[in-house]
């Protein structure tokens, strides 16, 4: 049988060595793969034991073609009856093109037609074509006028071992992790009793592959589907014998002692996924993971010297580049200080970031993570007796000083200027959360807010006309400037990208969903905010003046807060002596947040009601009156919880009129929204006295952005 075994570019030599060790004959490596000959048993061995392969293809035909009809004839001439069963469902994977076959769908269609017609001519019913979970997959590749037709021996990529059913962001494929471990010399390190530590382990792929490799456990044991079981040539006895031997070895191997294989990560949900993956591989007694920050990593005296291996983020997301400079440097500092005599391996898609480690790599290997060109850089950490670094150079005691670019310097100067200008105002403003910068320089489009000693940085999504690379550079300069001015690290900044909310997007959790709430002060109110969990923090800073204004007007009155969000305005009203408050919102999450705000201020809920409802429905059914109403709807909402779409420009007249119907005599409605293009329908609301109070509800920290919101005071005539 002729096989072609594919792999990612960069470790064809490793795959060649592996296939030869498994018994492959006439083995030859080429770009992204190895060809070989061998018996059926070789296919079984590769499927079960290869740590490096992607696809295992059994080559059936290789012919020169020009047209779609030529392709049809080549495929129909293959003796499918001797290869597969007529009842087997199939799918076709086609790559390549020529003048006549100019897209992959057409090529795949001609192959499908040929196979269907073959079986019909043989007197059988039309076989089932199944794109999802077919029994067999036909692989076709057209290159330089020659088409190669093959059966996918396994029916999927061999990197999908089966144990990793949960993963974090941008995980490594299992076979790439195995190749990296081989490049690092892990089998020899493990055999000598050396440890493996991954300080940013994610879903635990390095750890699991390292244990399987050290114990010589077949990585294919955990798969549940094998296409070759549908082949006529399949030898059940031969396959089950190999599988039984592999399982017996696994049962014996996991009882053997292993050197420490340990991973750490800062994110508990990811660690839970890692533990589940490790358990599915049966390695829970061989591999361990724990919650720990990179800066806290220390070498346990019981860990024999070995490898530190990790795959840190590449800086693909906005704001990460500057943040990761400190991460890479910190990794080097920790290694130098606490892991003398170890070898550290860093696999990165951004080799320039590794320069921040300020170490010279002893070895570099080019590899590909999907389409991303990456490097594996290896560093030898010298023993104390060999080290030439002067004392203290590799410790965290010395500050990390990053030279600012011209753009970052301009931003830093603007931040200092703004802070100086806000000082007099802050002395007379009862708050510890405010805006510092709001796209003061249009090309640096971001908002920077201070929350009781914490920085919240929102990047305004750049228009499509702006070069993404230029936008990324500018945003990274903003991060650098913030770090320099406030003497913090990028890890201390909550970074987000602000774009138009759609549906329930505002309720979706971010990556750091376990981040802790922090407490802030505004007037007499203490409020919970969270800078990481959602797009918004739980407190709209621009409405501070309106909240403080209402707090002074509600004593002994009934207060209604529509679209209440986390009910910060209601907290102010309750503390201001409101007789009763009602807070209405569709979100259970935000209403629960509101109740925590009340508890923080020791406010009884006996006369303060929380209602989960579409505000339009609540108003339609409301039969009580209020003295003060706050109506602060979103510009647009198509939440699934609503019966209809809310468009505030279209719907504001109806909302206001209904609010005025439940407003008690002498009462006031405060209507606000943040739609920049909003126009109040004065003529349709001519029955009421309307005062535009926008200017007096914008504080000094938002003075540059006069369109942050529009606010109106509405009363009965």
Secondary structure, 3 states (H helix, E strand, C coil): CEEEEECCCCCHHHHHHHHHHCCCEEEEEECCEEEEECCHHHHHHHHHHCCCCCCEEEEEEEEECCCHHHHHHHHHCCCHHHCECCCCCEEEEEEECCCCCCCHHHHHHHHHHHHHHHHHHCCCCCCCECCCCCCEEEEEEEECCEEEEEEECCCCCCCCCCCCCCCCCCCCCHHHHHHHHHHCCHHHHHHCCCCEEECCCCCCHHHHHHHHHHCCCCHHHHCCCCHHHHECCCCHHHHHHHHHHHHHHHHHHCCCCCCCEEEEECCHHHHHHHHHHHHHCCCCCCCEEEECCHHHCCCCCCCCCCEEEECCCCCCCCCHHHHHHHHHHHHHHHHHHHCCCCEEEEEECCHHHHHHHCCCCCEEEEEEECCEEEEEEEEECCCCCCCCCCCCCCCCCCCCCCCCCHHHHHHHHHHHHHHHHHHHHHHCCCECEEEEEECCCCCCCEEEEEECCEEEEEEECCCCCCCHHHHHHHHHHHHHHHHHHHCCCHHHEEEEEECCCCCCHHHCCCCCCCCCCEEEEECCEEEEECCCCCCCCCCCHHHHHHHHHHHCCCCCCEEEEECCCCCHHHHHHHHCCCCEEEEEECCHHHHHHHHHHHHHCCCCCCCEEEEECCHHHHHHHCCCCEEEEEECCCCEECCCCCCCCEEHHHHHHHHHHHHHHHEEEEEEEEEEECCCCCCCCCHHHCCEEEEECCHHHCCHHHCCCCCCCEEEEEEEC
